[in-house]
């Protein structure tokens, strides 16, 4: 019996050692089935329809799943702290954290079979991370509050709208909203002044809301225009009884796109299950699961979306002026926002 267990262990280890190289789909599936378990962090059922993906992996491969919800920074810290005593197989972190995790040596490389359909900007060349879905800054406009829906940053700043931006300097969504405005006004990650000047004017006129967006605030109509990630806007609108009051759009003169990447723990206790999960997440079925959770699939250009799924997303045509976040630059520049926002924007309201 002990010899048989040893052989089984050695066989499973062989599957793991070849996973990043020539492992076949059949070998990966066999290894995952033998493990039978998958432990994730930051991938709860009610976010991006992970529920659908976990159900599919259970039904198709017999994988039992458990998740602990936490922030991107907490996920990386947990993987690093546990090291070889890992309890986590896979996590889902913000775009900025993919390279950080790789640099700390805690990730396992794995390129899914659909790798060629992932844009270069959205993936690590070695396969340590790749965005499975994106988020783009959008406007959620309360049509009952405004006579003319602003469809660009210029229109927003030229109007008299009450604008919710959130906790700038603290919330990634608010920071990305500032960057999106800067891009539309000729700035970039290192040049936010055009946007800060406009938000300062709104603040002076007491039309700026610096509370983070929630479904409850949208339901109450706390602002005329919410500056918000597209996936949050779509999700919140679906959750409130007066969702039809809101039109969701991507500003036509500029926006920024970020996203989320899976991280496979280098010391994952169930490495084959983790790699199989990434493979499935980037498959057509996995990508459609994300879309059903209002997350824009990274492979959207290669997918045929059913009509019911199209309704969960903002139309493709609206993303023409959106560009990818320059992560390396933004990681450093975003640290300067708290002081600049307090000095140049909040100071203007006093």
C-alpha positions in Angstrom: 0.0 0.0 0.0 2.8 2.4 0.9 4.6 1.6 -2.3 1.4 2.3 -4.3 1.0 5.6 -2.6 4.6 6.5 -3.3 4.2 5.7 -7.0 1.0 7.8 -7.1 2.8 10.7 -5.5 5.7 10.4 -7.9 3.3 10.2 -10.8 1.5 13.3 -9.7 4.8 15.2 -9.2 5.8 14.3 -12.7 2.6 15.8 -14.1 3.3 19.0 -12.1 6.9 19.2 -13.2 6.0 19.1 -16.9 2.9 21.3 -16.6 4.6 24.5 -17.9 6.2 22.6 -20.8 4.7 19.7 -22.8 1.9 18.6 -20.6 -1.1 17.5 -22.6 -4.7 18.4 -21.8 -5.3 14.8 -20.8 -2.4 14.8 -18.4 -3.5 18.0 -16.9 -7.0 16.8 -16.4 -5.8 13.5 -14.9 -3.6 15.3 -12.5 -6.4 17.7 -11.5 -8.9 14.9 -11.0 -6.4 13.1 -8.7 -6.1 16.3 -6.6 -9.8 16.8 -6.5 -9.6 20.2 -4.7 -9.1 23.8 -5.6 -8.5 26.6 -3.0 -8.8 30.2 -4.3 -8.5 33.7 -2.8 -10.3 36.8 -4.0 -12.6 34.8 -6.3 -15.9 34.7 -4.4 -19.1 33.3 -6.0 -20.8 36.7 -6.4 -17.9 38.5 -8.2 -17.6 38.2 -12.0 -19.8 35.1 -11.8 -17.0 32.9 -10.4 -19.9 30.8 -9.1 -20.6 29.6 -12.7 -16.9 28.7 -13.2 -16.6 26.8 -10.0 -19.9 24.9 -10.8 -18.5 24.0 -14.2 -15.2 22.7 -12.8 -17.1 20.6 -10.3 -19.4 19.2 -12.8 -16.8 18.5 -15.5 -13.8 17.5 -13.5 -15.0 16.8 -9.9 -13.1 19.7 -8.4 -14.4 20.8 -5.0 -13.8 24.5 -4.4 -13.3 26.9 -1.5 -12.6 30.6 -1.5 -11.4 33.2 1.0 -12.2 36.7 -0.2 -9.4 39.3 0.2 -7.7 42.2 -1.5 -5.0 41.9 -4.1 -2.3 42.9 -1.7 -3.5 40.5 0.9 -3.5 37.6 -1.6 0.1 38.2 -2.5 1.1 38.6 1.2 -0.6 35.3 2.1 1.1 33.4 -0.7 4.5 34.8 0.2 4.1 34.2 4.0 2.9 30.6 3.6 5.6 29.7 1.1 6.0 26.0 0.9 3.3 25.5 3.5 0.7 26.9 1.0 -3.0 26.6 1.5 -3.8 28.6 -1.7 -3.8 27.4 -5.3 -5.0 30.4 -7.3 -6.0 34.0 -6.8 -7.4 36.9 -8.8 -5.5 40.3 -8.5 -5.6 43.7 -10.1 -3.5 44.4 -13.2 -0.8 46.3 -11.2 -0.2 43.3 -8.9 0.7 40.7 -11.6 4.3 41.9 -12.1 4.7 42.4 -8.4 3.7 38.8 -7.6 6.1 37.5 -10.3 9.0 39.7 -9.0 8.5 38.1 -5.5 8.9 34.6 -7.0 5.5 33.3 -5.8 3.9 32.5 -9.1 3.8 29.5 -11.4 3.8 30.1 -15.2 1.1 28.5 -17.2 -0.1 29.6 -20.7 -3.6 28.4 -21.6 -4.3 27.0 -25.1 -6.0 30.3 -26.1 -2.8 32.3 -25.3 -2.4 33.8 -28.8 -5.8 35.5 -28.4 -4.8 37.5 -25.3 -3.4 40.9 -26.3 0.3 41.4 -25.6 -0.3 44.3 -23.2 -2.5 42.1 -21.1 -0.1 39.2 -20.4 3.3 38.3 -19.0 5.5 36.9 -21.8 6.4 33.9 -19.6 2.9 33.1 -18.6 3.1 34.1 -14.9 0.0 36.4 -15.3 -2.6 37.4 -17.9 -5.8 39.4 -17.6 -8.9 37.3 -17.9 -11.2 40.3 -17.9 -11.0 44.0 -18.0 -12.5 47.1 -16.5 -12.8 50.5 -18.2 -13.9 53.7 -16.6 -17.5 54.5 -17.5 -20.2 57.1 -16.7 -23.4 55.9 -15.1 -25.7 58.8 -15.8 -29.1 59.3 -14.0 -31.3 60.2 -16.9 -34.0 61.5 -14.6 -31.7 64.1 -13.2 -30.2 65.5 -16.5 -31.7 66.9 -19.6 -28.6 66.1 -21.7 -26.6 62.9 -21.1 -22.8 63.8 -21.1 -21.1 61.4 -23.5 -17.6 62.7 -23.1 -15.4 64.2 -20.4 -15.6 67.6 -22.2 -19.4 67.5 -22.0 -19.2 66.5 -18.3 -16.9 69.3 -17.4 -18.7 71.9 -19.5 -22.0 71.0 -17.8 -23.4 71.6 -14.3 -23.6 68.0 -13.2 -23.2 66.6 -9.7 -20.3 64.2 -10.2 -19.3 61.2 -7.9 -15.6 60.3 -8.2 -15.1 58.4 -5.0 -12.2 58.5 -2.5 -9.4 59.7 -4.7 -6.0 58.7 -3.4 -7.4 55.7 -1.6 -9.7 53.9 -4.1 -8.3 52.4 -7.3 -11.5 53.2 -9.1 -11.4 56.9 -8.2 -7.7 57.1 -9.2 -8.5 55.5 -12.5 -11.3 58.0 -13.0 -8.9 60.8 -12.6 -6.5 59.2 -15.1 -9.3 58.6 -17.5 -10.2 62.3 -17.4 -6.5 63.3 -17.8 -6.2 61.1 -20.9 -9.2 62.8 -22.5 -7.8 66.2 -21.7 -4.3 65.5 -23.2 -2.6 64.2 -20.1 -1.4 60.7 -19.1 -0.3 58.7 -16.1 2.5 61.2 -15.2 0.5 64.3 -16.1 -2.8 64.5 -14.2 -2.9 68.3 -13.9 -5.6 68.8 -16.6 -8.0 66.5 -14.7 -7.1 67.9 -11.3 -7.9 71.4 -12.5 -11.3 70.4 -13.7 -12.2 68.4 -10.6 -11.1 71.4 -8.5 -13.6 73.6 -10.3 -16.4 71.1 -9.6 -15.3 71.0 -6.0 -15.4 74.8 -5.7 -18.9 74.7 -7.1 -19.8 72.0 -4.5 -20.8 69.5 -7.2 -18.2 66.9 -6.3 -19.0 63.7 -4.3 -16.0 61.9 -2.8 -17.9 58.9 -1.4 -17.2 55.6 -3.2 -20.0 54.4 -5.4 -22.4 51.8 -4.1 -25.7 50.4 -5.4 -27.5 52.2 -2.5 -26.0 55.6 -3.6 -27.1 54.9 -7.2 -30.6 54.0 -6.0 -30.9 57.2 -4.1 -29.5 59.3 -7.0 -26.7 60.7 -4.9 -25.1 62.1 -8.1 -26.1 62.9 -11.7 -23.0 61.1 -13.0 -21.1 58.3 -11.3 -17.5 57.8 -12.5 -17.1 54.1 -12.1 -15.7 50.9 -13.6 -17.9 49.5 -16.3 -18.4 46.1 -14.5 -19.4 47.9 -11.3 -21.8 50.1 -13.2 -23.5 47.2 -14.8 -23.6 45.1 -11.6 -25.0 48.0 -9.5 -27.6 48.9 -12.1 -28.9 45.3 -12.1 -29.2 45.3 -8.3 -31.3 48.4 -7.9 -35.1 48.7 -8.5 -34.7 51.9 -10.5 -31.8 50.7 -12.7 -33.7 51.8 -15.8 -33.0 55.4 -14.7 -29.3 55.0 -15.6 -27.5 55.0 -18.9 -24.1 53.5 -18.9 -21.5 54.6 -21.4 -17.7 54.9 -22.0 -16.7 58.6 -22.4 -16.0 59.1 -26.1 -12.9 61.3 -25.7 -10.9 59.0 -23.6 -10.9 56.4 -20.9 -8.5 53.9 -19.3 -8.7 50.1 -19.2 -7.3 47.9 -16.4 -8.3 44.4 -15.4 -7.7 41.3 -13.2 -5.3 38.4 -13.6 -5.2 35.0 -12.1 -2.1 34.1 -10.1 -1.2 30.4 -9.8 0.7 29.9 -6.5 4.2 28.5 -7.1 3.7 26.3 -4.1 0.0 25.4 -4.8 -1.1 22.3 -2.9 -3.2 21.4 -6.0 -1.2 22.8 -8.9 -2.8 20.7 -11.7 -6.3 21.9 -10.5 -5.0 25.5 -10.5 -3.6 25.2 -14.0 -6.8 23.5 -15.2 -8.8 26.3 -13.7 -6.8 28.9 -15.6 -7.2 26.9 -18.8 -11.0 26.9 -18.3 -11.2 30.6 -17.4 -9.6 31.5 -20.7 -11.8 29.0 -22.7 -14.9 30.2 -24.5 -17.1 28.8 -21.8 -15.0 30.4 -19.0 -14.9 33.8 -20.7 -18.7 33.7 -21.2 -19.1 33.0 -17.5 -17.2 36.2 -16.7 -19.3 38.2 -19.2 -22.4 36.9 -17.4 -21.0 38.5 -14.3 -20.6 41.9 -16.1 -16.8 41.4 -16.5 -15.6 42.2 -20.0 -13.7 39.1 -21.2 -10.1 39.6 -22.5 -10.9 37.4 -25.5 -14.0 39.3 -26.4 -12.8 39.9 -30.0 -12.7 36.1 -30.5 -16.0 35.3 -28.9 -19.5 35.0 -30.3 -21.6 36.5 -27.5 -25.2 35.2 -27.2 -27.8 37.9 -27.0 -28.4 37.4 -23.3 -24.7 37.9 -22.6 -24.5 41.0 -24.8 -27.1 42.6 -22.5 -24.7 42.1 -19.6 -22.0 44.4 -21.2 -21.6 47.8 -22.8 -21.5 47.7 -26.6 -18.0 47.2 -28.1 -18.3 50.3 -30.2 -18.0 52.5 -27.1 -14.5 51.4 -26.3 -12.7 53.0 -29.2 -11.2 55.8 -27.2 -10.2 53.6 -24.2 -6.5 52.6 -23.9 -4.7 50.2 -21.6 -3.2 51.3 -18.3 0.5 51.8 -18.4 1.1 49.8 -15.3 4.8 50.3 -14.6 4.3 54.1 -14.7 1.0 54.2 -12.9 2.2 52.1 -10.0 4.5 54.9 -9.0 2.5 57.9 -10.1 -0.7 56.8 -8.3 1.2 57.2 -5.0 1.3 60.9 -5.6 -2.5 61.3 -5.9 -3.4 61.6 -2.2 -1.3 64.7 -1.6 -2.1 66.3 -5.0 -5.8 65.7 -4.6 -5.9 67.2 -1.1 -3.9 70.2 -2.1 -5.3 71.0 -5.6 -8.9 69.7 -5.4 -10.2 69.4 -1.9 -8.3 72.6 -0.9 -10.2 74.4 -3.7 -13.5 73.6 -2.0 -12.6 75.3 1.3 
